Amino acid sequence: MAFGTDAFYRAVHGLAHTASAQQLSTVSQLLRHLRRRIAVEGPITVAQYMEDCLVHPKFGYYTTRDPFGMAGDFVTAPEISQMFGELIGVWTAHIWQDMGRPNPFNWIELGPGRGTLSADALRVMAGVNGLLDAIRVHLVEVSPELRNKQSDLLCTYAPQWHNDITDLPSNPGIVIANEFFDALPICQYQLAQDGWHERVISMDDDNNLCFALSQQVLRNPPLPFGMDTVRLGDIIEVPIASLSIIRHLRNRLMSDGGAALIIDYGHQRSAVGDTLQAMKGQAYHDILELPGEADLTAHVDFQILAETAREVGVVSWGPIDQGVFLQALGINARAERLMISANSEQYNSIHAALRRLTGPDSMGSLFKVMALTGKDMSPPPAF
């Protein structure tokens, strides 16, 4: 999903978090729904707001459009270059062989976008003797429009779609989550003079959406482990949806075997701060303006995900920088091979993609990669 620099976060989050009546002159259907909901139920949590904005069945951002690619609201790594998905295919082949070449073997992608990553990875896996025969492709996707695009690209592999991770069959396998966790709902809590309050979405006197604090003071705020020093006004984020999915993944890995690969932007360690952001037209957007028309994301807290996975014996690896991960898997050699037969335009495109995916001033350091495996598995490639 979308990403940006710390400087931009400071600039954006310094703005008033209120959508003006002028900005909302064309009132979206989702905004009408949110106003009615708040009028009836009272203020809603940040998690509830994100869920409605992103996956509301009729008006949600992901359920009503294709936001990917240069014509969309953001560009993900698989859309930048085929090399990204190809190397994840290589990674998967190593895991499958280390596990003793199980058959059947699930290939599971959470939030697969257009299906580009899966298509590139499966194309590589087709060259590994026996792997494609063992593979069962499962895609967790709620968007009808994106399911159609995935079907067009992956029809050769007879994919099966699921609305929820709990619907997946029990077989050994790989779970891939590329820029998936950043778009899952979070809760936010803020320290006020009288203690911690949950941050909520309410309406001001002009019927505009605005941020507010719940009236109730929290007796036991969900402070991340080791976060003892906080100041007045500080905001902490708890990835409630991500934790639920990690708990399911860890149980699956312990019972069925296999590995999970999580690639996203975020923190190696839990940190204080408001990282909620909106992206529209590949530019940053006010979070409360025209809900359902922009992508909403928050930084992934890799520390809390890893700690949650390890509670039952799952082993976490990393997180490491995406650039380090891709270079360890041989992206430089792959780029050189592609450049051999490339014309000048293609050569420049491959070089630019390599720099963007691995460069320390780009996705190479901003994005992190973490693997989860059963306790008896060998260290996964690149870790």
C-alpha positions as CSV (number, residue, x, y, z in Angstrom):
1,M,0.0,0.0,0.0
2,A,1.0,3.6,0.3
3,F,4.2,4.8,1.9
4,G,6.0,8.0,2.7
5,T,8.7,9.8,4.6
6,D,8.8,10.8,8.2
7,A,9.0,14.4,7.1
8,F,5.7,14.1,5.2
9,Y,4.0,12.5,8.2
10,R,4.9,15.5,10.3
11,A,3.6,17.8,7.7
12,V,0.4,16.0,7.1
13,H,-0.4,15.2,10.7
14,G,0.2,18.8,11.6
15,L,-2.9,19.8,9.6
16,A,-6.3,20.0,11.1
17,H,-8.0,16.5,10.9
18,T,-11.4,17.9,9.9
19,A,-13.0,17.6,6.5
20,S,-14.6,20.9,5.7
21,A,-18.1,21.4,4.3
22,Q,-16.5,22.9,1.1
23,Q,-14.3,19.8,0.6
24,L,-17.4,17.6,1.0
25,S,-19.7,19.5,-1.3
26,T,-20.1,16.3,-3.2
27,V,-21.1,14.0,-0.4
28,S,-20.1,10.4,-0.9
29,Q,-22.5,7.6,-0.1
30,L,-20.1,6.2,2.5
31,L,-19.9,9.6,4.2
32,R,-23.7,9.6,4.4
33,H,-23.5,6.1,5.9
34,L,-20.8,7.2,8.4
35,R,-22.8,10.3,9.5
36,R,-25.9,8.2,10.1
37,R,-23.9,5.6,12.0
38,I,-22.3,8.2,14.3
39,A,-25.6,9.9,14.8
40,V,-27.2,6.7,16.0
41,E,-24.3,4.9,17.7
42,G,-22.1,7.8,18.8
43,P,-18.4,8.2,17.9
44,I,-16.8,5.2,16.2
45,T,-13.3,3.8,16.7
46,V,-10.4,4.4,14.2
47,A,-10.6,0.6,13.5
48,Q,-14.3,0.9,12.6
49,Y,-13.7,3.9,10.4
50,M,-10.9,2.1,8.5
51,E,-13.0,-1.0,8.1
52,D,-15.9,0.9,6.6
53,C,-13.7,3.0,4.4
54,L,-11.8,0.1,3.0
55,V,-14.1,-2.9,2.8
56,H,-17.7,-1.7,3.2
57,P,-19.6,-4.1,0.9
58,K,-21.2,-1.4,-1.1
59,F,-19.0,1.7,-0.7
60,G,-15.6,0.5,0.4
61,Y,-12.4,1.5,-1.3
62,Y,-11.2,-2.0,-2.1
63,T,-14.6,-3.5,-2.9
64,T,-15.4,-0.9,-5.6
65,R,-12.3,-0.4,-7.6
66,D,-8.8,-1.4,-8.8
67,P,-6.4,1.0,-7.0
68,F,-3.2,-0.6,-8.2
69,G,-0.6,0.4,-10.8
70,M,0.4,3.7,-12.4
71,A,-3.2,4.6,-13.1
72,G,-4.3,3.8,-9.6
73,D,-3.6,5.3,-6.2
74,F,-0.4,3.5,-5.4
75,V,2.2,1.1,-7.0
76,T,3.3,-2.0,-5.2
77,A,6.5,-3.9,-5.7
78,P,5.1,-6.6,-7.9
79,E,3.8,-3.9,-10.3
80,I,7.3,-2.3,-10.4
81,S,9.1,-5.4,-11.7
82,Q,8.6,-9.1,-12.4
83,M,11.8,-9.7,-10.5
84,F,10.1,-9.2,-7.2
85,G,7.6,-12.0,-7.6
86,E,10.1,-14.2,-9.3
87,L,12.4,-14.1,-6.3
88,I,9.5,-14.9,-4.0
89,G,8.9,-17.9,-6.2
90,V,12.6,-19.0,-5.7
91,W,12.1,-18.5,-2.0
92,T,9.0,-20.7,-2.0
93,A,10.8,-23.4,-4.0
94,H,13.6,-23.6,-1.3
95,I,11.0,-23.9,1.5
96,W,9.1,-26.6,-0.3
97,Q,12.3,-28.6,-0.9
98,D,13.4,-28.2,2.7
99,M,10.1,-29.5,3.9
100,G,10.5,-32.7,1.9
101,R,8.5,-31.7,-1.2
102,P,5.0,-32.2,0.3
103,N,2.0,-32.8,-2.0
104,P,-0.4,-31.1,-1.8
105,F,1.3,-27.8,-1.0
106,N,-0.7,-24.6,-0.5
107,W,0.3,-21.3,-2.1
108,I,-1.7,-18.7,-0.2
109,E,-1.6,-15.0,-0.9
110,L,-3.3,-12.5,1.4
111,G,-4.6,-9.5,-0.5
112,P,-3.1,-10.4,-3.9
113,G,-4.0,-7.2,-5.7
114,R,-4.2,-7.9,-9.4
115,G,-2.4,-11.3,-9.0
116,T,0.9,-10.1,-10.4
117,L,3.0,-11.4,-7.6
118,S,1.4,-14.8,-7.7
119,A,1.7,-15.0,-11.5
120,D,5.4,-14.1,-11.5
121,A,6.2,-16.5,-8.6
122,L,4.2,-19.4,-10.1
123,R,5.9,-19.0,-13.4
124,V,9.3,-19.6,-11.7
125,M,7.9,-22.5,-9.6
126,A,6.8,-24.2,-12.9
127,G,10.5,-24.8,-13.6
128,V,11.0,-26.8,-10.4
129,N,10.3,-30.5,-10.9
130,G,7.2,-31.6,-9.2
131,L,6.4,-28.3,-7.5
132,L,3.6,-27.0,-9.8
133,D,1.9,-30.4,-9.5
134,A,1.9,-30.1,-5.7
135,I,0.7,-26.4,-5.6
136,R,-2.8,-25.5,-4.7
137,V,-3.4,-21.8,-5.2
138,H,-5.6,-20.0,-2.6
139,L,-6.2,-16.3,-2.7
140,V,-7.8,-14.3,0.2
141,E,-9.6,-11.4,-1.5
142,V,-12.8,-9.6,-0.7
143,S,-13.0,-7.4,-3.8
144,P,-15.1,-8.7,-6.7
145,E,-13.3,-6.5,-9.2
146,L,-9.9,-7.6,-8.1
147,R,-11.0,-11.3,-8.1
148,N,-11.9,-10.9,-11.8
149,K,-8.4,-9.5,-12.6
150,Q,-6.8,-12.2,-10.6
151,S,-8.8,-14.8,-12.5
152,D,-7.7,-13.4,-15.8
153,L,-4.0,-13.6,-14.8
154,L,-4.1,-16.9,-12.9
155,C,-6.7,-19.0,-14.6
156,T,-4.0,-21.6,-15.6
157,Y,-3.4,-22.4,-11.9
158,A,-7.1,-23.0,-11.0
159,P,-7.1,-20.6,-8.0
160,Q,-9.6,-20.8,-5.2
161,W,-10.8,-17.6,-3.5
162,H,-11.6,-17.0,0.1
163,N,-13.1,-14.1,2.0
164,D,-11.3,-14.9,5.2
165,I,-8.1,-16.6,6.3
166,T,-10.1,-19.0,8.5
167,D,-11.6,-20.5,5.3
168,L,-8.3,-21.9,4.0
169,P,-7.8,-25.7,3.8
170,S,-5.3,-27.4,6.1
171,N,-2.2,-28.4,4.1
172,P,1.5,-27.6,4.4
173,G,2.2,-24.4,2.5
174,I,3.4,-20.9,2.2
175,V,1.5,-17.7,3.1
176,I,2.5,-14.5,1.4
177,A,1.5,-11.1,2.7
178,N,2.9,-8.3,0.6
179,E,1.6,-4.9,1.7
180,F,-1.3,-6.5,3.4
181,F,-1.0,-5.8,7.1
182,D,-0.6,-2.1,6.6
183,A,-4.2,-1.8,5.4
184,L,-5.7,-3.7,8.3
185,P,-7.7,-1.7,10.9
186,I,-5.9,-0.4,14.0
187,C,-7.0,1.2,17.3
188,Q,-5.4,4.4,18.5
189,Y,-5.0,5.6,22.0
190,Q,-3.9,9.0,23.2
191,L,-2.6,10.2,26.6
192,A,-4.6,13.2,28.0
193,Q,-4.3,15.0,31.3
194,D,-6.6,12.5,33.0
195,G,-5.2,9.4,31.4
196,W,-5.4,7.3,28.3
197,H,-8.4,7.5,26.0
198,E,-9.3,5.8,22.8
199,R,-9.1,8.0,19.7
200,V,-12.4,8.0,17.8
201,I,-14.1,9.6,14.8
202,S,-17.0,12.0,15.7
203,M,-18.8,14.9,14.1
204,D,-18.3,18.6,14.8
205,D,-21.0,21.3,15.1
206,D,-21.0,21.7,11.3
207,N,-21.6,17.9,10.8
208,N,-18.1,17.3,9.5
209,L,-16.1,14.3,10.5
210,C,-13.4,15.0,13.1
211,F,-11.0,13.2,15.5
212,A,-12.0,13.1,19.2
213,L,-11.2,11.2,22.3
214,S,-13.6,8.8,24.0
215,Q,-15.1,9.9,27.3
216,Q,-14.0,6.8,29.2
217,V,-10.5,6.8,30.7
218,L,-8.8,3.5,30.2
219,R,-7.6,1.8,33.4
220,N,-5.3,-0.6,31.6
221,P,-4.2,0.9,28.3
222,P,-2.7,-1.6,25.8
223,L,0.8,-0.2,25.9
224,P,3.2,-2.3,23.7
225,F,5.8,-4.2,25.6
226,G,8.8,-2.1,26.7
227,M,7.0,1.2,26.0
228,D,7.3,2.8,29.5
229,T,8.2,6.4,28.6
230,V,5.3,8.3,27.1
231,R,4.4,12.0,27.2
232,L,1.2,14.0,27.3
233,G,-0.4,13.9,23.8
234,D,1.4,10.8,22.7
235,I,-0.5,8.3,20.5
236,I,0.0,4.6,20.4
237,E,-1.4,2.2,17.8
238,V,-2.6,-1.4,18.4
239,P,-3.1,-3.5,15.3
240,I,-6.1,-5.5,16.4
241,A,-6.9,-7.0,13.0
242,S,-3.3,-7.9,12.4
243,L,-2.9,-9.7,15.7
244,S,-6.0,-11.8,15.0
245,I,-4.5,-12.9,11.7
246,I,-1.1,-13.6,13.2
247,R,-2.7,-15.8,15.8
248,H,-4.4,-17.8,13.1
249,L,-1.2,-18.0,11.1
250,R,0.9,-19.2,14.0
251,N,-1.6,-21.9,14.8
252,R,-1.6,-23.0,11.1
253,L,2.2,-23.1,11.0
254,M,2.3,-25.2,14.2
255,S,-0.3,-27.7,13.0
256,D,0.3,-27.9,9.2
257,G,3.9,-26.8,8.8
258,G,5.2,-24.3,6.3
259,A,6.2,-20.7,6.4
260,A,4.8,-17.2,6.2
261,L,6.5,-14.2,4.5
262,I,5.4,-10.7,5.5
263,I,6.6,-7.7,3.4
264,D,5.5,-4.3,4.4
265,Y,6.6,-0.9,5.6
266,G,6.8,-0.2,9.3
267,H,8.7,-0.3,12.5
268,Q,11.1,-3.0,13.6
269,R,10.3,-2.1,17.2
270,S,7.1,-0.8,18.7
271,A,7.0,3.0,18.7
272,V,4.9,5.9,19.8
273,G,3.2,7.9,17.0
274,D,0.3,8.5,14.7
275,T,1.1,6.7,11.4
276,L,-2.4,6.6,10.0
277,Q,-2.4,8.1,6.5
278,A,-4.5,8.3,3.3
279,M,-3.3,8.0,-0.3
280,K,-5.3,9.0,-3.4
281,G,-3.9,9.4,-7.0
282,Q,-0.4,8.5,-5.7
283,A,-0.5,11.6,-3.4
284,Y,-1.2,12.0,0.2
285,H,-4.8,12.9,1.1
286,D,-6.7,14.1,4.2
287,I,-7.7,11.1,6.2
288,L,-11.3,12.3,6.8
289,E,-12.0,13.9,3.4
290,L,-14.3,11.8,1.1
291,P,-14.1,8.5,3.0
292,G,-13.9,5.5,0.8
293,E,-12.2,7.4,-2.0
294,A,-8.6,7.0,-0.6
295,D,-6.5,4.1,0.6
296,L,-6.0,4.2,4.4
297,T,-2.9,2.5,5.9
298,A,-0.7,2.5,9.0
299,H,2.8,1.4,9.7
300,V,3.2,-2.2,10.6
301,D,4.5,-3.0,14.1
302,F,6.8,-6.0,13.3
303,Q,7.8,-6.4,16.9
304,I,4.3,-7.0,18.2
305,L,3.6,-9.4,15.3
306,A,6.7,-11.4,16.0
307,E,6.1,-11.6,19.7
308,T,2.6,-12.7,19.2
309,A,3.7,-15.5,16.8
310,R,6.4,-16.7,19.2
311,E,3.9,-17.2,22.0
312,V,3.1,-20.7,20.8
313,G,6.5,-21.8,19.6
314,V,6.6,-20.3,16.0
315,V,10.0,-18.9,15.0
316,S,10.3,-15.4,13.7
317,W,13.1,-14.4,11.3
318,G,14.0,-10.7,10.8
319,P,12.6,-8.3,10.0
320,I,15.3,-7.3,7.5
321,D,15.3,-4.6,4.9
322,Q,13.7,-5.5,1.7
323,G,16.8,-4.6,-0.2
324,V,18.9,-7.0,1.8
325,F,16.3,-9.7,1.3
326,L,16.1,-9.3,-2.5
327,Q,19.9,-9.0,-2.9
328,A,20.4,-12.2,-0.9
329,L,18.0,-14.0,-3.2
330,G,20.0,-12.8,-6.3
331,I,18.1,-9.8,-7.6
332,N,21.3,-8.2,-9.0
333,A,22.1,-11.3,-11.0
334,R,18.5,-11.6,-12.2
335,A,18.6,-7.9,-13.4
336,E,21.8,-8.5,-15.2
337,R,20.4,-11.5,-17.0
338,L,17.3,-9.5,-18.1
339,M,19.5,-6.6,-19.3
340,I,21.4,-8.8,-21.7
341,S,18.5,-9.0,-24.2
342,A,17.0,-5.6,-23.3
343,N,16.9,-2.6,-25.6
344,S,18.0,0.7,-24.2
345,E,14.5,1.6,-22.9
346,Q,14.1,-1.7,-21.3
347,Y,17.6,-1.6,-19.8
348,N,16.8,1.8,-18.2
349,S,13.5,0.4,-16.9
350,I,15.1,-2.6,-15.3
351,H,17.9,-0.5,-13.7
352,A,15.3,1.9,-12.3
353,A,13.2,-0.9,-10.9
354,L,16.2,-2.5,-9.3
355,R,17.1,0.8,-7.7
356,R,13.6,1.4,-6.5
357,L,13.1,-2.1,-5.0
358,T,16.5,-2.3,-3.3
359,G,17.9,1.3,-2.9
360,P,18.5,2.5,0.7
361,D,16.7,5.8,-0.2
362,S,13.6,4.0,-1.5
363,M,11.7,0.8,-0.8
364,G,14.9,-1.1,-0.1
365,S,15.1,0.3,3.4
366,L,11.6,1.5,4.0
367,F,10.1,-1.9,3.5
368,K,10.9,-4.8,5.9
369,V,10.6,-8.5,5.4
370,M,9.8,-11.0,8.2
371,A,9.4,-14.8,8.0
372,L,7.6,-17.1,10.3
373,T,8.2,-20.8,10.4
374,G,7.5,-23.9,12.5
375,K,10.1,-24.5,15.3
376,D,11.7,-27.5,13.6
377,M,12.4,-25.8,10.2
378,S,15.8,-24.7,8.9
379,P,16.4,-20.9,8.6
380,P,14.6,-19.7,5.5
381,P,16.6,-18.3,2.5
382,A,17.9,-14.7,3.0
383,F,17.6,-14.9,6.8
